[in-house]
Amino acid sequence: MKAFVLCAAALYAAYGAEWIENSPAANWQESSLTGNGTIGAMVEGRIENESIHLSHCKLYLPEPGDTPPALVNHPRRNPGDYNNRDGFMAACDLKVSMRFGGISEYSRRTDFDTGECIVSAKDGKGRRYERRVVALRGANVIAVKAADESKSDVVFALAGIEPSGRMDIAAFSKGISRIVSEPDYYRCEFKNENPWNKLAGYEVLLVAAKNAKDAEAFVAIEPLLKGQDSNRASMEARLANAMAMGYDALLAESAAKQKELMDRVSFALEGSANAAEIVRNFNSGRYNIISSVGGDHVPNLQGLWAGTWSAPWFASFTVNGNLPCAISFFCRGNTPEFNESLLKWIEARLPEMRDAAKRHFGARGFRAAAQTTVAGVETDSNANYPHVYWHGGAAWLLSRLYDGYRHTLDEKWLQRIYPLMVEVAEYYEDVLVEMPDGTLGFNPSYSPENWPTGKRPTAVNATMDNAIAKQFLGEVVHAAETLGVDAEYRGKWSAMRDRLTPYQVSENGFFAEWLAPGQPDNNEHRHASHLYALYDDAPAEILTNAALVAAVKKTIDARMDFNENRSRTMAFGYVQNGLAACKIGDAGRAARCLKLLTEKNWLKGGGSCHDWKNCFNTDISGGYPYLISEMLVHSEEGVVRFLPAKPKEWTAGSIKGLLLRGGIVLESLEWQDDDFSAILRFPDGTVKRVNGKAGTQTGIFIGSGV
């Protein structure tokens, strides 16, 4: 085992800490990525005429409007339209121009430990050129350093992004009122406003200098709020300070934080034919999420990066799958502090979310829209996608926050989120109805984004709605017990949970997606929403029922058979199927899902994608490492299960630093074939070693904070 660990460390050093390409990006989606949680840059990697696409997490182009677009059948809405969802957009390009003849030994790489995108090559005379780009933490600027042995002139200039394609042109013509474009200053002003988006435009400022050895440039990006004239003075001061300190000094400060975040977890693998690719993707996914979380920002569909005026699906926060997938590794990846950003994101949207609960259902509490950008309004509920009848959004997000408590045992955190949990419990009190069989369920309901064969999308008692409520009501009861409050409500919430409709096997032997008669299976679909109960937990209601376990297997097979032969698919659906396979201890099915994710859903440059090798999308950047972690270890309060779904071909490996439920840190888990050795550190400082066989060892830990 010791010899393997040394080998694994060498492998990580060789291919785990960076993403390397030997050619420039073919398009903006294949760019190398750098971000500090607020601003980002996409580096295409050309030597002579480079385009670096700049972005800011707040740049959403306002849709016109002065009344709530949340109303179903609102007179301003047309079925099928995505109006009133403000679109995410790039800021502008930083152009880098120079003369460089006879390019050879080209390399484009992303250093996960420093956050830099590095492009290098030699010219025809063997002289080296290297350009480094990084979104600096702390300084909050994009920094560029160009080192050129040929002493060529390097010219930096800002330029607007040319609209391309119908959506780009429509967004530009509809939303932009004025642009000021100068080599060192770019200003974009918006035409429209609405009650939720106070953005009037944005500014970008560049400073550049060159000395005998290197050229350096620094860029600041700032939104303009309604009533603001300019942020130029403060941007100039920030850039002057950056120029005075210089690239290297600023990088040292920024990279220390970046590396500390990346070093919290490590993964090594041997045996699989694509082991290097799996480890690289694991680390790239972590890097992408770490780079796109900050303040009150959590990753949107594109993290915080953009290279166009219009993003697919407006780069919204898609709560019915994409966003929960992107943030799924927050706790397990030993970055529970990222939940602070999620909480702020929720709190900023509470007024609209409370209004939606009251407006649609006359309910207390709040509901989270399936699709949203700058506010909590329902933006695209229509006859084909009746998102308003999906009841799980708020509870799913709060379950993520509650998982923060489960992983840290921080009661102060629990006290902060508990009032929100109570509100969602009140929402369920008001919307759950008695079904004909006497159980509690949802009517109307919706299973994102599917519908029973031969039926319309609006359905009765979708399994996902039921499963989310079942999980959440158990959590709010446990939270109240932990805090010693609301004894009178605990019994009510427990009784509601116990009355929810049980999971079912459909007539055709699948795990039923709807828990009411007359709603036939429809497995020609990308999501696996109805497997929600098995994403994060391992409920006995399913795992002790052989018929339900068999139905889960049949369902995974059917969904994967459908998706495995379609290039226009949905990557996070593979994650959902893979997580369910992990909970039933099915390594083969979990490996099938991971294989497709590995081979089809990563772009050159390190970004993950929605379709096969297309449609830049960061959701599986969180879901991919989370799925791997669940293949290797699963934790509940009091129980840790080791290697529950490790593929046989993963003959040796290790994973270190994971944060488990119960406040346990997995110092290391190492395996050789089916033998493993794990070291666990408990909240009280106790350290224990556990040895055993893959899939058979369950550790029960009593008196150690779990």
Secondary structure, DSSP 8 states (H G I E B T S, - for coil): -HHHHHHHHHHIIIIISEEEESS--SSGGG-EEEE-SSEEEEE---SSEEEEEEEETT-EE----SS-TTSTT-TT--TT--TT--EE---EEEEEE----S-EEEEEEEETTTTEEEEEEE-TTS-EEEEEEEE-TTT-SEEEEEEETT----EEEEE-----HHHHHHHHHHHEEEEEEETTEEEEEES--BTTB-EEEEEEEEEEEE-SSEEEEEEEEEEEETT----HHHHHHHHHHHHHH-HHHHHHHHHHHHHHHHTT-EEEEESSTTHHHHHHHHHHHHHHHHHT-BTTB--BTTBT--SSSS-GGGG-EETTTHHHHHTTTTTTTT-GGGHHHHHHHHHHTHHHHHHHHHHHH--SS----SEESSSS------SS--GGG---HHHHHHHHHHHHHHHH--HHHHHHHHHHHHHHHHHHHHH-EE-TTS-EE-SSB-BTTB--TTS-S-BSSBHHHHHHHHHHHHHHHHHHHHHT--HHHHHHHHHHHHHB----B-TTSSB-SBSSSS------SS--GGGGGGTS---HHHHT-HHHHHHHHHHHHHHHHHHTT-SS--HHHHHHHHHHHHHTT-HHHHHHHHHHHHHHSB-TTS-BEEETTEEE--HHHHHHHHHHHHHHEEEETTEEEESTT--TT--EEEEE-EEETTTEEEEEEEEETTEEEEEEE-TTS-EEEEEEETTT-EEE--SS--
